Amino acid sequence: MNKIGMIGLGNMGSPMAENLLKKEGSIIVYNRTKSKCDPFVAKGAVAADTVKEVAEKADIIILSLPGPVQVEEVVSELIENGKEGQIIIDTSTVSPGLNRKMAESAKEKGITYIDVPVSGGPAGAANGKLSLMIGASEEEFISLGLKEYTDTIGDKYFFMNKRGNGNAIKIINNFMSFSAQVINGEALAMAEALGISMDDFYTVVTKSSGNNAILNAKMNKVKNEDYKPGFALDLVVKDLELARQLCQENEIANFTLNTALQMYRIAQAKGCGKEDSSAVIRTIREVEKHIS
Ligand code: NAD
C-alpha cells in the first residue's frame, strides 16, 4: 500500500490533507509552521520534522506550496533524499518552466514529478470538486494509479499532456479571473458613485451579461467586508507576475494583465497582501475617489 505525504497545509493544502486522511486513515504531513500539523496528528496523521523525512517515508507526495521559491526548495530536497519509483504531485501554481526543470531533475533519479495545479478554492478542495489541470497525458496519469488519490480533491480532470502545461493553462485562467475581479470592482465603484446600491448592483449584473464566475464567488465577501483569505492577494500578485513572465518569454502582447497587476500591487503596498484577493475593491474605491 502506498504511503501518502502531504507538504503545505495552508488554505488549500489543509482541506486536501483532510480528505486524504479520511481515505487513507493515516498520512505523513509536513508544514514549515509545524503547529499546522497538529489538527491532523490528532486525527491519525504522522507529522514529519523535515522534508527529508517525508522523502524517506512516503511513496506519493502531494505539494500545496505558495510559489516558485518554496517549490524549488522543497522539490530539490525531495529529489535529493528520495528514491526511484516515488511520485510527486505538485498542486502549487508556479511557472511551466520550473515544472519542466523539476520534472527533468526528478527523472534523473527515477522519480516522477507532475504539475497538477487546481482551481476551485478551499471550498472546492474540501468538497472534492476542484478542477485539476494535469501536466501529463491521461494514459500516463492512470497508469501511475494516481486517480484514487486525486479523486479525493477534484472531480474535473483536464489532461494537458506535457509537463508544465497544467500550469500554463492555470496561469491563463487566473489572468482571466483576477483581471475580471478588477473590472468587477471598478463596475461596483461606478454603481456606488451613481447612487446604485450594492444589492441592486449584484441583483442586476449577476442576472445579466456582466455576470462572471469571480463576481459570484466573491459577492458575499465584498458585501460583508469579510476579507479573511480564501485566496490571498499576495498570491494573486504572484500569479499575475507568472502570467507577465510567460507573456514576456513568449513575446505575447498583454495589456489588461498589466493594468490588473498594478492595481493588486497598490493594494499589496497598502498592506492588503494577507487578505483575500477581493480586498482589492478597497483600493479601487480609494483610487476612484482620488481621481474624481
Ligand atoms: P497558503 O499560503 O495558505 O498555504 C501555503 C502553506 O505552505 C502554508 O501553510 C505555509 O506555511 C506552507 N509552506 C510555505 N513554505 C513551506 C516550505 N518551504 N515547506 C513546507 N511548507 C511550507 O497558500 P494556499 O492558498 O493554500 O495556496 C497554495 C498553492 O495553491 C499556491 O500555489 C496557490 O497559488 C495555489 N492555489 C490557491 C488557491 C486558493 O484559493 N487559495 C486556489 C488554487 C490554487
Boltz pocket constraint, residues with backbone or C-beta under 6 A from the ligand:
constraints:
  - pocket:
      binder: B
      contacts: [[A, 7], [A, 8], [A, 9], [A, 10], [A, 11], [A, 12], [A, 13], [A, 30], [A, 31], [A, 32], [A, 33], [A, 36], [A, 64], [A, 65], [A, 66], [A, 67], [A, 70], [A, 73], [A, 74], [A, 91], [A, 92], [A, 93], [A, 94], [A, 118], [A, 119], [A, 120], [A, 121], [A, 122], [A, 230], [A, 231], [A, 232], [A, 235]]
      max_distance: 6.0
